[in-house]
């Protein structure tokens, strides 16, 4: 875990990403010029074990587990999702 200073905008974006896990939210993310649609499942420590976070883990270093419409499992880094959220390339929506 590295020490990183968070601004208020960073906190708002991080909260928006983390809140997508609540209630199996529908999400969309632009990946390599393609939009991936799916259901946000939960935040995990690492994609290999899909282990849940502990109180000592930094959520910014974790991954969001997403099941796509096609049934593929994705593990998207939270740090990247915060950046994508700021650019409008990751969102929660209804379909």
Secondary structure, DSSP 8 states (H G I E B T S, - for coil): -------HHHHHHHHHHHHTTTTT-EEEEEETTEEEEEEEEEEES-TTT--B--TTS-GGGSEEEEEETTS-EEEEEHHHHHHHHHHTSEEEE--
